[in-house]
């Protein structure tokens, strides 16, 4: 017997009546605690239901406010663009606030937040589904070309010489590993996607969300990143520099007189794109969790 058990037994032997009363008091306290818990349960449930109903009632209002914030920002940018044509201060303000966002990345409607670059606007959308099949294969890309050089020489007072020209053709090749995979979307339809491999590893049965970027005046987008929900991995398909080239956002080459301006503008653009991709990573992990994964988690709980 432990020291504590020995002391407890001696106390009981010394005063059995007091020990009995203490045991009764302890049992009564347990019964009261159980009774209080049973009485509190309906109250807590009712409070939870009221809170959920209130949140559901407020959701449309919050969404409307978020959309209004985006719309107000669009109007403000349009005003600045008009003023900027004749007003240097307005142009400086437009450039300074060009990449500002109206909503917090934690907002459920953050996916609707456009990306602005001078007079151009881009939107994002997400496609989520289950990987059905994933394959990688090598493709050989051929490129043919032709070069020609003229001969040298001179002519003076009707005499001289002209050298013969030369021409040549060439063919170059490079191996590109392409990644193709089929996905069952949330509505049950199956679609095929592909891109040049970026060391993205996905397998059958995993749930993924693909982030697409598109010009505001075009319904067709380009996949720029991919999030693997099962592996909790975020893959950049196209880097900010590649996105810049792909959408021809700012491809000015620096010259002797404008080198600093060009490099500063490009750096701001690439940094803003990098920040947006990182913000959308958190958004996807927070709000785009597939229904199947949510149901599995609820069963485990």
C-alpha positions in Angstrom: 0.0 0.0 0.0 1.3 3.5 -0.8 2.0 6.1 1.9 -1.1 8.0 1.0 -3.3 4.9 1.1 -1.8 4.0 4.4 -2.6 7.4 5.9 -6.1 7.4 4.4 -6.8 4.0 6.0 -5.5 5.2 9.4 -7.8 8.3 9.2 -10.8 6.0 8.5 -9.9 3.7 11.4 -9.5 6.6 13.7 -12.9 8.2 12.9 -15.2 5.9 10.9 -18.2 8.2 11.3 -16.4 11.2 9.9 -15.0 9.3 7.0 -18.5 8.0 6.2 -19.9 11.5 6.2 -17.1 12.7 3.9 -17.9 10.0 1.5 -21.6 10.8 1.5 -20.8 14.5 0.9 -18.5 13.6 -2.0 -21.2 11.4 -3.7 -23.8 14.1 -3.2 -21.4 16.6 -4.9 -21.0 14.3 -7.8 -24.8 13.9 -8.1 -25.3 17.6 -8.1 -22.6 18.1 -10.7 -24.3 15.6 -13.0 -27.7 17.1 -12.4 -26.3 20.6 -13.2 -24.7 19.3 -16.4 -28.0 17.8 -17.5 -29.9 21.0 -16.8 -27.3 23.1 -18.6 -27.2 20.9 -21.7 -30.5 22.1 -23.2 -29.6 25.8 -22.4 -26.2 25.4 -24.1 -27.8 23.7 -27.1 -30.4 26.5 -27.4 -27.7 29.1 -27.2 -25.6 27.4 -29.9 -28.6 27.1 -32.2 -29.4 30.8 -31.7 -25.8 31.7 -32.4 -25.8 29.6 -35.6 -29.1 31.1 -36.7 -27.8 34.6 -36.1 -24.6 33.9 -38.1 -26.7 32.5 -40.9 -28.9 35.6 -40.9 -25.9 37.9 -40.9 -24.0 36.1 -43.7 -25.8 37.7 -46.7 -25.2 41.1 -45.1 -21.5 40.5 -44.6 -21.2 39.2 -48.2 -23.0 42.3 -49.5 -20.7 44.5 -47.5 -17.6 42.7 -48.9 -18.8 42.9 -52.5 -19.6 46.6 -52.0 -16.0 47.2 -50.7 -14.6 45.6 -53.9 -17.0 47.7 -56.1 -16.1 50.9 -54.3 -12.4 50.2 -54.9 -13.0 49.6 -58.6 -14.8 53.0 -58.9 -12.0 54.7 -57.0 -9.3 53.2 -59.3 -11.3 54.2 -62.3 -11.5 57.8 -61.1 -7.8 57.9 -60.4 -7.1 56.6 -63.9 -9.1 59.4 -65.5 -7.5 62.0 -63.3 -4.0 60.6 -63.9 -4.1 61.6 -67.6 -3.7 65.3 -66.6 -2.8 65.1 -62.9 0.6 63.8 -61.8 -0.5 63.6 -58.1 -3.5 61.4 -59.1 -1.2 59.2 -61.2 1.3 58.8 -58.3 -1.6 57.9 -56.0 -2.9 55.4 -58.6 0.5 53.7 -58.8 1.0 53.8 -55.1 -2.4 52.0 -54.4 -2.4 49.9 -57.5 -1.9 46.6 -55.7 -3.9 47.4 -52.6 -6.7 44.9 -51.6 -10.2 45.8 -50.3 -10.8 42.5 -48.4 -8.7 40.7 -45.8 -7.2 37.3 -47.0 -9.3 35.7 -44.2 -12.5 36.9 -45.8 -14.6 34.2 -47.4 -15.0 36.4 -50.5 -11.3 37.1 -50.9 -11.3 35.0 -54.0 -13.3 37.7 -55.7 -10.6 40.3 -55.0 -9.2 41.3 -58.4 -5.5 41.9 -59.2 -4.9 45.3 -60.7 -1.9 46.4 -62.9 -2.3 49.9 -64.3 -5.4 49.8 -66.5 -5.7 46.0 -66.6 -7.6 43.8 -64.1 -7.3 40.0 -63.5 -9.5 37.6 -61.6 -8.9 34.3 -59.9 -11.0 31.2 -59.6 -10.6 27.7 -58.0 -11.5 24.2 -59.3 -11.5 21.5 -56.7 -11.8 17.7 -57.1 -10.5 14.2 -56.6 -7.5 12.9 -58.6 -8.6 9.9 -60.7 -5.4 9.3 -62.6 -2.0 11.0 -62.8 0.7 10.3 -65.4 4.0 11.9 -66.4 5.6 11.5 -69.9 8.5 13.0 -71.8 7.8 14.9 -75.0 10.4 15.9 -77.5 10.0 19.4 -78.8 11.7 20.2 -82.1 12.7 23.7 -83.4 13.9 24.3 -87.0 15.7 27.4 -88.1 17.6 29.0 -91.0 20.4 31.5 -91.0 22.0 33.4 -93.9 25.0 35.7 -94.1 26.0 37.7 -97.1 29.5 37.9 -98.5 31.8 40.9 -98.1 33.6 42.9 -100.8 33.8 46.3 -102.5 33.2 48.0 -105.8 35.1 51.2 -106.8 34.9 53.0 -110.2 33.2 50.0 -111.7 35.7 47.4 -110.5 36.1 45.3 -107.4 34.7 42.1 -106.1 31.8 40.7 -104.1 32.2 37.6 -101.9 29.7 34.8 -102.0 27.1 34.5 -99.2 26.4 31.4 -97.1 23.3 29.9 -95.6 22.6 27.0 -93.2 19.6 25.3 -91.6 19.5 23.8 -88.2 17.2 21.7 -86.0 17.3 21.7 -82.2 15.4 19.5 -79.7 14.6 19.5 -76.0 12.9 17.1 -73.7 9.9 18.4 -71.8 8.3 16.2 -69.1 4.5 16.8 -69.2 2.1 16.1 -66.3 -1.4 15.0 -67.2 -4.1 14.1 -64.7 -7.8 13.4 -64.6 -10.0 15.0 -61.8 -13.5 14.3 -60.7 -15.0 17.7 -59.9 -17.4 18.6 -57.1 -20.4 18.3 -59.5 -19.4 14.7 -60.5 -18.0 15.6 -63.9 -14.5 14.4 -65.0 -11.9 16.8 -66.6 -8.3 16.4 -67.8 -5.6 18.9 -66.9 -2.0 19.2 -67.9 1.1 21.3 -67.5 4.9 21.0 -68.0 6.1 19.2 -64.9 7.0 21.4 -61.9 7.9 18.6 -59.5 4.3 18.4 -58.5 3.5 15.0 -56.9 -0.2 13.9 -56.8 -1.7 10.5 -56.8 -5.0 8.8 -57.3 -7.6 9.5 -54.5 -6.1 12.7 -53.3 -8.1 15.9 -53.2 -6.6 19.0 -54.9 -7.6 22.6 -55.6 -6.3 24.3 -58.7 -6.0 28.1 -58.8 -6.5 29.8 -62.2 -5.8 33.4 -63.2 -7.6 35.1 -66.0 -8.0 38.6 -67.5 -11.3 40.3 -66.4 -12.6 40.4 -69.9 -11.9 36.7 -70.7 -13.5 33.6 -69.3 -10.5 31.4 -70.0 -7.9 31.1 -67.3 -4.4 29.7 -66.8 -3.6 27.4 -63.9 -1.0 29.1 -61.8 -0.8 27.0 -58.6 -2.1 23.8 -57.1 -2.9 22.8 -53.5 -2.9 19.1 -52.4 -5.3 18.9 -49.4 -4.2 15.4 -48.4 -0.5 16.2 -48.3 -1.0 19.9 -47.3 1.3 21.0 -50.1 1.2 24.1 -52.2 2.8 24.0 -55.6 3.5 27.1 -57.8 2.9 26.1 -61.4 4.0 29.5 -62.8 6.2 31.8 -60.9 5.4 35.6 -60.8 8.0 36.2 -63.5 6.4 33.6 -65.7 2.9 35.0 -65.1 4.2 38.4 -66.1 5.5 37.0 -69.4 2.4 34.9 -70.0 -0.1 37.7 -69.6 2.4 40.4 -70.9 1.8 42.5 -67.8 5.0 44.5 -67.9 7.7 43.3 -70.3 9.5 46.7 -70.9 13.3 46.2 -71.3 15.3 48.8 -69.3 17.3 51.3 -71.4 20.0 53.8 -70.5 17.7 56.6 -69.3 14.8 54.6 -67.8 16.6 51.6 -66.2 15.7 52.5 -62.6 12.1 53.2 -63.4 11.6 49.9 -65.3 13.4 47.8 -62.7 11.4 49.4 -59.9 8.1 48.9 -61.6 8.9 45.2 -62.5 10.0 44.5 -58.9 6.8 45.9 -57.5 4.7 43.8 -59.9 6.6 40.6 -59.1 6.4 41.2 -55.4 2.7 41.9 -55.6 2.0 38.7 -57.6 4.1 36.7 -55.1 2.2 38.1 -52.2 -1.2 37.4 -53.8 -0.3 33.7 -54.5 0.8 33.3 -50.9 -2.5 34.9 -49.7 -4.5 32.6 -51.9 -2.6 29.6 -50.6 -4.0 30.3 -47.1 -7.5 31.0 -48.6 -7.6 27.7 -50.4 -6.5 25.7 -47.3 -9.1 27.6 -45.2 -12.2 27.6 -47.5 -11.7 25.2 -50.3 -11.6 22.0 -48.3 -13.6 19.4 -50.3 -16.9 18.2 -48.9 -15.7 14.6 -48.8 -12.8 15.5 -46.5 -15.1 17.5 -44.2 -17.5 14.5 -44.0 -14.6 12.2 -43.2 -13.4 14.5 -40.4 -16.9 14.7 -38.9 -17.1 10.9 -38.9 -13.8 10.7 -37.0 -15.0 13.3 -34.4 
